[in-house]
């Protein structure tokens, strides 16, 4: 009977440890399960030159989203950006690829526009 209790306690401890490891992996890896409170926009660039999926999207140095997907469309790079729902971008907002630091990490910088009309999910940003 004591052996059975010990095995149950060890089993519960292992399951609890695996759950904690999964939670930390998701939080530290900044994975997002499902779409959550975000919407997708597209920006087309002639070259992405080192930009990777998962790179940050920033406005004024503040992270507002992540690069979701990069694919080739008509010999140009179509970049899908997953933007936080509370950030509303104008129709004439401009996206550009920038480099941060000495290592050369790439990110997408969005400069807000002045238009009254807002982009909706699936909209397209202009690029510079």
C-alpha positions in Angstrom: 0.0 0.0 0.0 2.8 2.4 0.8 4.5 1.7 -2.5 1.2 2.6 -4.3 1.0 5.9 -2.5 4.5 6.7 -3.3 4.0 6.0 -7.0 0.9 8.1 -7.1 2.7 11.1 -5.5 5.7 10.8 -7.8 3.3 10.5 -10.8 1.4 13.7 -9.7 4.7 15.5 -9.2 5.9 14.5 -12.7 2.6 15.7 -14.3 2.8 19.0 -12.4 6.4 19.5 -13.5 5.4 18.8 -17.2 2.5 21.3 -17.0 4.9 24.0 -15.5 7.4 23.3 -18.2 4.8 23.6 -21.0 3.5 26.9 -19.5 7.0 28.4 -19.3 7.8 27.3 -22.8 4.8 29.1 -24.2 5.3 32.2 -22.1 9.1 32.5 -22.7 8.9 31.5 -26.3 6.1 34.1 -26.8 4.0 31.5 -28.6 0.4 32.4 -29.2 -2.2 29.7 -29.3 -5.0 30.7 -31.5 -5.4 34.3 -32.8 -6.5 35.9 -29.6 -7.1 39.7 -29.6 -5.2 40.3 -32.8 -5.8 40.9 -36.5 -3.7 40.3 -39.6 -2.4 42.8 -42.1 -0.1 42.3 -45.1 2.9 44.3 -46.3 4.7 43.6 -49.5 8.4 44.3 -49.8 10.8 43.8 -52.7 13.2 42.0 -50.3 13.0 41.1 -46.6 16.8 40.6 -46.3 17.0 38.6 -43.0 13.5 39.3 -41.6 12.2 36.1 -39.9 8.8 34.9 -38.8 8.3 35.9 -35.1 10.1 39.2 -35.5 8.6 42.1 -33.7 6.4 44.8 -35.2 6.8 48.2 -33.6 5.3 51.6 -33.6 7.4 54.4 -31.9 9.6 51.7 -30.4 6.7 49.9 -28.7 5.9 46.3 -29.7 2.4 46.0 -31.2 2.6 42.7 -33.0 4.7 40.0 -34.6 5.6 38.8 -38.1 3.3 35.8 -38.7 4.3 34.6 -42.1 6.6 35.4 -45.0 5.9 34.1 -48.5 6.9 34.8 -52.1 4.1 36.5 -54.1 4.8 37.7 -57.7 8.6 37.8 -57.0 8.1 40.0 -53.9 8.0 39.1 -50.2 4.4 39.2 -48.8 4.7 39.6 -45.0 1.7 38.8 -42.8 1.8 40.9 -39.6 -0.3 40.0 -36.6 -1.2 43.2 -34.9 -2.8 43.7 -31.4 -6.5 44.5 -31.6 -6.3 47.7 -29.6 -3.9 49.2 -32.2 -5.8 50.7 -35.1 -3.7 51.7 -38.1 -4.7 54.2 -40.7 -5.1 53.3 -44.3 -1.9 55.3 -45.2 0.3 53.8 -42.5 3.8 52.8 -43.8 5.7 49.6 -43.0 9.5 49.4 -43.3 12.1 46.8 -42.3 14.7 48.0 -39.9 17.8 46.7 -38.2 18.3 46.8 -34.4 21.7 46.7 -32.6 25.1 45.3 -33.6 23.9 41.8 -34.3 21.5 43.1 -37.0 18.2 41.7 -35.7 15.5 42.7 -38.2 12.0 44.0 -37.2 9.1 45.8 -38.9 8.6 49.5 -38.1 5.2 50.9 -38.8 4.7 54.7 -39.2 1.1 55.7 -38.6 -0.6 57.7 -41.2 -2.9 60.7 -41.1 -6.0 59.3 -42.9 -9.4 59.1 -41.2 -10.0 55.6 -42.7 -8.7 52.6 -40.7 -7.3 49.3 -42.0 -9.4 46.3 -41.3 -8.3 42.6 -40.9 -6.7 41.5 -44.2 -5.8 45.0 -45.2 -2.5 46.0 -46.8 0.2 48.4 -45.5 2.3 50.5 -47.8 6.0 50.0 -47.7 8.9 52.4 -48.1 
